[in-house]
Amino acid sequence: MRINFNKIQKAMGTRLGFVLTLLILYWLKTLLAYTFDFNLDIQLGKLQGNYLAFIAFFNPIPLGLLLLALALYARSTKAFYSLSIAIYSLLFIWLYSNIFYYREFSDFITANTMKVVSKVSVGTAELELLRFWDFIYFMDFPLLAYLLYKKLIQLDRRPFKFRSSVAITALSALLFSANLFLAEIERPDLLSRGFSNYYLKLVTPKSHIIPYHQKV
């Protein structure tokens, strides 16, 4: 199968294509984190393991699309690209913060963790938490900067239609609801009963971590 890079480059030169490019990068980074950094205890080959693997595959998309699509409401070219890159950077910071925190404490960042963040210190062990594959998490930033600087990604100066922006927001909200529904099937009454810190990551819009099957 031959890849047509001209068509890919042309698609990235549209506002929607640029947003989808950032979404795919965020999705791939999250899957990388699931594979190498987070101990999700997904056992493939078993029904439940395959189901959780499907949720893991699908999980980063709804929130990522919901947030990144906010940039489509911007009318000016500068505002759109600045906002989309800013949102993508915030998503990355949140993801990598969870990666870094998990390596030290085998847990994820929650609202309570953020309240006492000033009391939490990794200390001199910070460099030991780095992994050789961490460069993969960062490599897309200079690559995107290079492509934009060399105009290999053309800036789309046409405002995105407001109705289309609303439609994408509605679609992302629908996907997020579907994600929540899948989690509810795996563990009934998820929102009305006590659940583990891992399940909390799945249903809160501030995160994107899939559930770990832990009884409470």
N, C-alpha and C positions, 0 to 999 in steps of 0.2 A: 504494500500500500504506500503510495507516494504522497508525501505531505506537501501541500501547496502553501509555502511560506508567504507568498504574495497575498493570498486570501486572508491568512491569519493576520498579517501586518495591516491589511486594509480594515479588517474587523476591529482590531485594537485601536484604529484611528477614529472610531466613533465613540461617543460618550458611553453608550450602553456597553460596547465592546471593552472599553477601558475598565468599567466597573466590574464586568464579568471576569476580566483578566485578574484584577485584584482579588476577586472572590475565589477564583481557582487557586491562586497562590496561597491565600489564607487557608483554604481547604486542604491543600497538600501539606502545608506546615503542620496543621492540626493532626492529620493522619500520621505524619512523621513522629509527632509527639506521642500519639497513642501507641505507636509501634516501639519506640526506643526509650521513652522517658516515663510514661505513666504505666503503672502496674494495674491493668484493668482486669486481669484474670479471665480473659475471654478464651474459652476452649472451643476451637473450631471442630466441626464434626458432630457435635452434639446440637440438638435442636435449640436449646437456650443459648448456647454459645454462638451459633449462626445468627440467631435473632439479635443478640447484642452486637455482633459484628456489623449487621445491617444498620443498626441504630448509629453505631460509631461512624460508619461510612456516610450516613445522611446527616448526622447531627450538626456539623459546623455550618451547613449551607443556609438554613433559615435565618439565624441571627446575623450572619455575615452579610447576606443579601439585604436584610432589613436595614442595617446600619449603612452599608455602602451605598445603597440606593438613595439615601437622603441627599447625596451630592447631586443627583439628577434634577432636583428642584432648583438648583442654582442656575441663574440665567446667564451670567457672564462666564466667559471661558476661564479666566483666572480664578474665579470663585469656585467653579466646578472642580478643576484639577487640584486646587489647593485643599478643598474640603475633602475630596475623595482620598487623597494621599494622607491627609491628617487622620481621617477615620480608619484607614487601613493601618496606619502607624499605631493608633491606639489599640486596635484589635491585636496587633502583633505584640505590643508591650504587655497587654493583659495575658496573652498566651505564654510568652516567654517568662513572665513573672511567675506564672503557675508552674512552669517547667522548673525554674530555678528553685522555687519554694519546695516543690515536691521532691527534688533531689536531696534536699537537706532534711525535711520533716516528714516525707512520705504522706503528704496531705496536700489539700488544695486551699487556695486563698478564699476566705469567706468574708462576709461583712464584719463578723466579730474579729477576724484576723486583722482586717484593715483598721479597726478601731484601736488595736493595741500594737500597730506596726512599729511604733516608736520604741516599744519594749522588746521587739524581736530583733535579734542581731545574729547574723551568720558568722561574724568575726573573721578571723584569719583564714577560715576554710573556704572563702569565696572562690578562690582560684581553683581549688580542688573540685568544685562543683561543675566546672567547665568540661565539656566533652568535645572530642575531635570533630564530631558531626555538627557542632553548633554553628559553624560557618554557613551551613546550608540555610539556617533560619535567616541569616542576614544578607546572603549573596544577592537576593533579588533587588534590594534597595539601590546599590550602585549600578546594577544592570538596567533598572528602569530609568535611573538618572541619565545613563549613557544613551539609551534609546531615545529619550526625550530630547536630550541635548543635540544629538546627531539628526534629529527629526526623522528617525526611523519609525517613530510613532507620531503621526501627524495629529496636531491639536484640532479637535472638532469645535468650531466656533458657532455651530448651530445649536440654539437652546433645545433641550429635550422637551417634548410635548408634555404639558402638565397632566393630561389624562393618562398618558403612558406611564408617567412617574407614579401616579396614584394606583394604576393597575399593578405595577411591580411591587409597590408597598403592600397592596392587598394580597398578592401572590405570596410574598414572604411571610405575611401574617398567617396565611393559610398553611404554609409549610411548617411554620412554628407550631401551630395547633396540631397538625398531623404528627409532628415529633413528640408533642406532649401526649397525644393519644397512644402512640406506640409505647411510650414509657408506662402509661396507665395500664395497658394490656399486660405488660411484663410484670407490673406490680400494682394490683388494684388499689383504689383509694389512696393513690400516691399523694394527692394534695390535701387529704383530710386526716392523715394519720402521721405518726412520727416516722421519719425515714432517715437513713444514714447521710452522712456528709457527702458521699459520692452521688447519691440520688439528687441531692440539693443542687449539685452542679449542672444537672441536666435540665432542670425546670426553671432555674432562675435566668432571667434575660441578661444578667451580668456575666454569665459564663457560658461554657460550651463543652463541659466535660461530661462524658457519658457515664451511666451508672455502673457501679461495681456491686455485685450481688452480695450484699452484706445484711444479715438479719439484725433487727433492732428489737 
